[in-house]
Amino acid sequence: MRIVVCVKHVPDLQSDRRFTDEGRVDRDQGDGTLNELDENAVEAAVTLAEQHGGEVVALTMGPADAEDAVRRALQMGADDAVHVVDDALAGSDAFGTALTLAAAVRRIGEAGPVDLVVTGMAALDGLMSVVPTLLAGHLGLAQATLAAEVTLDPAAATVRVRRELDHASEVVEAPLPALVSVTDQANQPRYPNFKAIMAARKKAVTAWTLADLGLDPAEVGDAGARTRVLEATPRPPRENRVLVTDEGDAGLRLAAFLAENRLV
Ligand SMILES: Cc1cc2nc3c(=O)[nH]c(=O)nc-3n(C[C@H](O)[C@H](O)[C@H](O)COP(=O)(O)OP(=O)(O)OC[C@H]3O[C@@H](n4cnc5c(N)ncnc54)[C@H](O)[C@@H]3O)c2cc1C
């Protein structure tokens, strides 16, 4: 079983975020981290490999410090890591990202067939949630999005996914190879111990450029982007806030406020 898990390096959402003059998220603040929802993807991939044997390859596309994202995946138990890095990728939109990731998955597949691609449900900076679907389209894979549970049946060569929808719980099955995106309900990501962190340090991260993947720089980055951010402005702070200081009667005052404003 060979599993590729896609992980994105995103700005730390706990710190102040800025946009560049071009309306892009400012990624030069050096406080990037593994997209939190991709920890669930790594956990799902590593758990499946532990259950059924096989290896997990962590894959990221991003600037130089995006290597940290795949390093984190290595700490969590991925066996190998690939980082697609090339100046021409700057400004990539979801289409360019999916095209690049697809080329990298194909290249990973040259060393042995890829049975499953796992992604997170969304990257917390872009929040498009379309990269998994576009990626499955490029690779011609069956896909099951928003998995709250993932199980594999290697003998039948199928993957089974439970999806929690608003009014129903749905179980879908797809033939392998397939792509699955997982939600934060899928598992509790493990916290790497010291030994795992030290072992991950010794592992090499394979870096590929666009030329390595046979991609034309005109197809990706700013040059190939099909969408443009026209405007990006921080949301103004909320006005008319009511701050209730608890002096023993906060519950009563909150209930009164909700009733007065016809909210209950
Ligand atoms: C108009 C527009 C312009 C943009 N310009 C820029 C720009 O200049 N620079 C820039 O960096 N971004 C830019 N972005 C953001 C960029 O398009 C997205 O970050 C990227 O396409 C992925 O979309 P997303 O972050 O919404 O991922 P989602 O679709 O929300 O991601 C879902 C999952 O896909 C996987 N995934 C997504 N991206 C990656 C990745 N890079 N590597 C590995 N796995 C991944 C992860 O598993 C993730 O959980 C722009 C977006 C828009 C809409």
The ligand as a MOL file (V3000), in Angstrom:
LIG
                    3D

  0  0  0     0  0            999 V3000
M  V30 BEGIN CTAB
M  V30 COUNTS 53 58 0 0 0
M  V30 BEGIN ATOM
M  V30 1 C -7.4640 34.4000 -6.7010 0
M  V30 2 C -6.4810 33.7180 -5.8130 0
M  V30 3 C -5.1380 34.0780 -5.8560 0
M  V30 4 C -4.2260 33.4380 -5.0340 0
M  V30 5 N -2.9060 33.7980 -5.0680 0
M  V30 6 C -2.0300 33.1310 -4.2910 0
M  V30 7 C -0.6760 33.4510 -4.2590 0
M  V30 8 O -0.2740 34.3670 -4.9310 0
M  V30 9 N 0.1810 32.7320 -3.4790 0
M  V30 10 C -0.2740 31.7010 -2.7530 0
M  V30 11 O 0.5220 31.0340 -2.0740 0
M  V30 12 N -1.5550 31.3720 -2.7210 0
M  V30 13 C -2.4390 32.0710 -3.4760 0
M  V30 14 N -3.7370 31.7760 -3.4320 0
M  V30 15 C -4.1350 30.7350 -2.5860 0
M  V30 16 C -3.9740 29.4800 -3.3810 0
M  V30 17 O -4.8370 29.4230 -4.4690 0
M  V30 18 C -4.3930 28.4160 -2.4970 0
M  V30 19 O -3.6430 28.4390 -1.3130 0
M  V30 20 C -4.1500 27.1050 -3.1820 0
M  V30 21 O -4.7440 27.0990 -4.4210 0
M  V30 22 C -4.7670 26.0120 -2.4070 0
M  V30 23 O -6.1020 26.3420 -2.1510 0
M  V30 24 P -6.5080 26.3670 -0.6720 0
M  V30 25 O -5.3960 26.9090 0.1310 0
M  V30 26 O -7.8020 27.0260 -0.5620 0
M  V30 27 O -6.5770 24.8020 -0.4360 0
M  V30 28 P -7.7960 23.8870 -0.1650 0
M  V30 29 O -8.4550 23.5320 -1.4410 0
M  V30 30 O -8.6200 24.4810 0.9130 0
M  V30 31 O -6.9070 22.6800 0.3690 0
M  V30 32 C -7.4600 21.4120 0.6510 0
M  V30 33 C -6.3340 20.4430 0.8760 0
M  V30 34 O -5.5390 20.3430 -0.3000 0
M  V30 35 C -4.1670 20.1370 0.0720 0
M  V30 36 N -3.3600 21.2650 -0.3940 0
M  V30 37 C -3.7620 22.4940 -0.7410 0
M  V30 38 N -2.7200 23.2430 -1.1270 0
M  V30 39 C -1.6280 22.4650 -1.0120 0
M  V30 40 C -0.2430 22.6580 -1.2440 0
M  V30 41 N 0.2490 23.8310 -1.6740 0
M  V30 42 N 0.6140 21.6270 -1.0250 0
M  V30 43 C 0.1290 20.4320 -0.5770 0
M  V30 44 N -1.1610 20.1980 -0.3360 0
M  V30 45 C -2.0240 21.1960 -0.5540 0
M  V30 46 C -4.1310 20.0610 1.5970 0
M  V30 47 O -4.2450 18.7140 1.9830 0
M  V30 48 C -5.3770 20.8300 1.9880 0
M  V30 49 O -5.8910 20.4580 3.2480 0
M  V30 50 C -4.6760 32.4360 -4.2020 0
M  V30 51 C -6.0270 32.0870 -4.1710 0
M  V30 52 C -6.9230 32.7330 -4.9370 0
M  V30 53 C -8.3910 32.3560 -4.8760 0
M  V30 END ATOM
M  V30 BEGIN BOND
M  V30 1 1 1 2
M  V30 2 1 2 3
M  V30 3 2 2 52
M  V30 4 2 3 4
M  V30 5 1 4 5
M  V30 6 1 4 50
M  V30 7 2 5 6
M  V30 8 1 6 7
M  V30 9 1 6 13
M  V30 10 2 7 8
M  V30 11 1 7 9
M  V30 12 1 9 10
M  V30 13 2 10 11
M  V30 14 1 10 12
M  V30 15 2 12 13
M  V30 16 1 13 14
M  V30 17 1 14 15
M  V30 18 1 14 50
M  V30 19 1 15 16
M  V30 20 1 16 17
M  V30 21 1 16 18
M  V30 22 1 18 19
M  V30 23 1 18 20
M  V30 24 1 20 21
M  V30 25 1 20 22
M  V30 26 1 22 23
M  V30 27 1 23 24
M  V30 28 2 24 25
M  V30 29 1 24 26
M  V30 30 1 24 27
M  V30 31 1 27 28
M  V30 32 2 28 29
M  V30 33 1 28 30
M  V30 34 1 28 31
M  V30 35 1 31 32
M  V30 36 1 32 33
M  V30 37 1 33 34
M  V30 38 1 33 48
M  V30 39 1 34 35
M  V30 40 1 35 36
M  V30 41 1 35 46
M  V30 42 1 36 37
M  V30 43 1 36 45
M  V30 44 2 37 38
M  V30 45 1 38 39
M  V30 46 1 39 40
M  V30 47 2 39 45
M  V30 48 1 40 41
M  V30 49 2 40 42
M  V30 50 1 42 43
M  V30 51 2 43 44
M  V30 52 1 44 45
M  V30 53 1 46 47
M  V30 54 1 46 48
M  V30 55 1 48 49
M  V30 56 2 50 51
M  V30 57 1 51 52
M  V30 58 1 52 53
M  V30 END BOND
M  V30 END CTAB
M  END
